[in-house]
Amino acid sequence: MKTKLLLFCLITTLSFAHEGVELGPNGGRILEFSKDETMHGEVIVKGDLFHIAVLDKNMKPVTMNEQTLTAVTGDRAAPQKLTVEKDAKGFVIPVVKAGEWLILQFKKTPETKAITARLEYNTAICEECSNAEWLCKCKPEAEKK
């Protein structure tokens, strides 16, 4: 099992070496918060905080009421749960260390199943678009050919 997990992580990391991610209306990274692309999270950094706006399928802000979010980072063997605060636009979480993964679990209502979204906070600068890799808008090499 550990071998399969290690192989999956290696393949995933290699396939996302050059990000080419979807950016939202505020220039932040879009994460999927639904299985059918009807709910999204747009992640931006302000100071030492991630601000995660919750958006609908048309990338418009969602009224915040019953939605919940949990966040963890760190080593898989010893994950660190992060403090999540809710505001009128979404959620606020402390920024993780450069190179670490942010794992989010979003629930639209307390009764719904959690949707997991992952973000590697890669702060290296892309030579093509000059954005941090976690916000790189360049197409991956495979799509350029």
N, C-alpha and C positions, 0 to 999 in steps of 0.2 A: 504494500500500500504506500509506504514512504517513497519507494522508487517511482511509482506512478505519479505521486504528488510532486516530487522533485522534477520529473520530466515535464509535467504540465507547467510548472512555474518557469522552467527554462524556456520552453516553447513560447509561452505567453510573453515573457520578458523580451525575447528576441523579436517577436512579431510586433511589439510596440516600441522598439528601440528608437524609432523616429515617430513621434506621436501622431500628427495629423488628426487632431481631435475636433469634435464639433464644438463650436463656440456659440454662446447664447447672445441675447440682445444687449447685455451689458459687458460683453467681451470675456465672460467667464466660461469655464469648462462645463459642458453639459454632461450630466450623468443620468442614466435611465432609472426612474423610480416606479416603473410599471412594466408589465410584460408586453403590453400592446402600444407602447409609446404615447400614452395619454397623460403621463405625469413625468415631469423632469425636475432635476435639481441643477441650478446654475451656481457653480462654486467660484467665488472671487476671494481675493485676499485684501484685507484692509488692516494695516499694521501687523499685529501678531494674531489676527483672527481670520478664520475662514467664515465667510458669510454665504449661506446656501439658500438661495431664493427658490421657492417651489413654484413651478410653472406648469401650465396645462399643455395640451397637444399643439396649440397655436403659439406657444412660448409667451403666454400672457400670465401675469401673477395670479396665484390661487389664493382665495380667502383662507386664512389660517384658522383652523378650529380644532379638529380631532387628530390631526396628523402628529406622528411622533417620529423621532429619529434617535438612534443610538450610534455611537462612534467609538471605534477602537483603533489603536495603532500599536507599533512595536513588534517584537519577536512573536512568532506564532506560538512558541512554547510558553511565553509569558506576556500575553497581550495587555495593553494598558487601556482601560476604559476612559474616555474623554468626557468632560463636562459639556453637555449640550444645553444651550439656552434657546428658547423659542421667542421670536419677535413677530411683528406684523407681516413681514415678508417671507419668513422662513425660520432658519436656525443659525445659531452662531456657535462656533467650536474653536478652541485654540489651534493654531497652526502646528502641524507636526514637523519634525526635523526633516531637512532636505534629504531626499532619497528614501524616506520611509513611506509605507503604504497607509492610506486612510481607508478604513473599511466602514461603510455606512449601512445601516439597516433602517429602511423607511417603511412606515405603516400609514396608510391613508386613514384608517380608522382602527380602534383597538381590536376589532374583530377580524380584520383582514390579515392575510399572511404577509410577513415582512419580505421586502424586496431588498436584496443586497447589491450595493454598488461599491466599486473599488477605484481608488485613485492613487497612482504613485506620484508623490510630490517631488518631481524631478525638476530642480531649479537650474540645471545646466542650460545655457543659452543656445538656441538653434542658430546656426550660421546663416541659414537662408532667410528666415523671417524675423530674427532678432528677438523672439519671444522666449520665455522660459519653456522648456520642453513640455511641461504639463499643460501649457497653453499654445503649443505649436500648431499653427494652422496649415502647415505644408502637408502635401499628400505624402503618404508612405512611399518608399522607393518602388514597391511592387505596383502601385497604381500609376506611377509616372511613366512606366514603359508601355 
